[in-house]
Amino acid sequence: MSQGLRFECQPGCTACCEQKGFVYLTEADLLRMAEFLQMTPAAFEKKYVYRTKKQMRLRVPRESQCSFLRDGGCSIHAAKPTQCRIFP
């Protein structure tokens, strides 16, 4: 019987975060991230989110793939978006 894919993030690894693409958000993601950063949801959205009628995603900054990516890893690891939590 085959076992399912098992994956565990490794400390300091940012390979997932450095891939090109968008990180889509749920309303719960937005609220969790804003609270973690001690921002209002509206302020968080204005600074970090691009929203259309059907979806929302993190803005991609010019200097990196993600606003929250640091040398040591994800600066919001405890509150990161669902898409990041379930990747790969």
N, C-alpha and C positions, 0 to 999 in steps of 0.2 A: 504494500500500500504506500503510495507516495505521500509525502508530507507537503503541506503548503509552503509557499515562500516565507521564510522568516527573515526579518530585517530589523536591525537595531542601529540607530544613529551612533556614530563614533565621535567622541569629544574632539572639537576643533575641525571636523570635516565640514566643508562647505560646498562639496561637489554638486549637490542638488540645487543649491541656491545660485550657483554660477551658470546654470543652463539658461539659454534664451527662452523666453516665453512669458506669459502673464500668470499672475496669481489672482484667481477669482475669489471673491469673498461672499460670505453669507452675512445676513444682518447680525447673527450671533457672533461671527468673527469680528465684525466692526466694533460691536459693544465690548467684547472681551479685550481687544487690543487697545481701545481707547481707555478703558478702565486701568489696564496694566500700565499705560503711559501717563496716567493721571490727567487725561484730557477729556473734554466733553466729546460725545460722539460727533457732534457737528464740527468741532475744531479738528478732530482727527480726520474726518472725511474731507474737509477742505484742504488739508495739508497732504494727505497720503492716498486719497481714493479718486479714481475716475469712474463715474457712474453714467450709465445710459438707462433707457427705459426698462431694459430687460436684464441687465446685469451690472455688477460692479467689480472692480479689480483694483489692485494696488497700482499706483503710478510707478513707472520705471524711471528712476533718476538718470540724469545724463552720465554721471560719473561711475555708476555701478549697476548691477542687475536688480538690487533691492536696497531700499532705504535702511533696512534693519540689519544688513549683513556687515559684520565687523571681522577683524582679523581672528578673533577668538571664536567666531561662530555667530549664531543668531542672537541679536540683542534683546529680542522679545520671545525667546524660546518657550517660556512658560505660557505664553498667550498667542503663539503663532497660529496663522490661519489653518483651517481644516485641510485645505489642499496640501499644505506643507506637512501637516501631521501624517497624512496617509500616503505621501509619496515615498517610495516608488510604487 
